[in-house]
Amino acid sequence: MFVGAVTGVFGLSVALLLLYLVRKDHLHVSHGLWWTIAILLFATLGFAPSIFDQLAHHLGVNYAPVLGISLAIGALVIKALMSDLESTKLKVSQQRLIQKVSLLEADLQELSEKPPIDD
């Protein structure tokens, strides 16, 4: 009984924290679906951890916490990959903006015949 209450409070606390962060735009909205799934999982598993045990049993996992650890590692790898993809996209965008600004500065200097802007 006590363990169920602790996991329920923990799951609900994490779910409420994630919900608060999404609502206050501290977590990017484009990832809202994934955070919503995480919120639902934390709340569900917090109040009904036996669901996870049954899922592990149906998948043939003898020790249920191993399934949780494996899923957590998989989620972290996917999150790292998504972060790298986003970082690469931002770097390419930044490089293109730098090139555009350089071209505009060259055109401005050519038209105004003023000395170049020193940074």
N, C-alpha and C positions, 0 to 999 in steps of 0.2 A: 504494500500500500504506500509506504513512504517513498520508495524508489519511483513509483508511478507518479506521485505528486511532484517529485523533484524534476523528473523528465518532462512532465507536463508544463511546469512553470518555466523550465529552461526553453523548451520548444516554443511556447507562447511568447516568451521574452524576446527570443531571436526573431520570431515572425513579426512581432510588433516593431522591433528596431528596424528591420528591413523595410517594413511598410512605411514607417516614419521617414526613413532616408529616401525612399522612392518618391513619396509625396512632397517632400521639401526640395526635390531636385538635387540632392547630394549624390545620388546615383543616376547615371545617365538614362534618360527615358528610352533610348534605343535598345537598351538591355532590359527593359521593363518586363517583358514576357518571362525571361529567365529568372529575374528576381521574384516575380509572382509565383513561379513554380517552386522556387526555393522557400518562399514564405509558406506555401501550402504544405510542402514536405516537412518543414520544421514543425509546423503546428500539428500536422497529422501524426508524425512519428513521436512527437512529444507526448501526446495523449494516448497513443495506441502503438507502443513499441512492438507489441506482438505481431503487428502487420509485417514489420521488417523481418522478424523471425520466420514467419510463414513464407514470405517471399524468398528468403534464403533457402528454406527447406525445399520449395518448389523448383528452385534453380539448381539444387544439388549441392549447395554449400553447407558443409557440416557445422561450421562455426560462424554464426551470423555476423559477429563484428568484422570478420574478414571481408564480407561482402560490402559492409559500410566503408571500410578502409579502401578497398579497391575502387568503389564508386567515387570516393573523395579524391583519390589520386587521379582518376580519369577526369574528374571535373576540373581539378587544378591544372592538368596538362592542357585541356581544352581552353581554359581561361587564359593560360600563358600564351597559347597559340593565337587566340583572339586579340590579346594585348599586343603581340608582336605585329600582327596584321594591321591593326589600327595605328601603331607607331610608324610602321613603314609607309602607310598611306599619308600620315601627317608629314613625315619627312619629305616625301615626294612633293606634296602640296607646298610645303615651305620652300623647297628649292625652286619650284616654279614661280612662286611669288617673288623670291629674291631676284630671279632672272628678269621678271617683268619690271621690277623696281629699277634694276640696273639699266635696262633699256630705256625706261622713261627718264631716268636721270641723264643718260647720254643724249637723248632727244632734247631735253630741257636745256642742257648745257650748250648744245649745238645751236638752239634757237635764241638763247639769251646771251650767249657769248660771255658768260660769267665764269669765274674759276670753279673747279669742281668742289663739291661739298665734301669736307673731310669729316670722318666719323671719329 
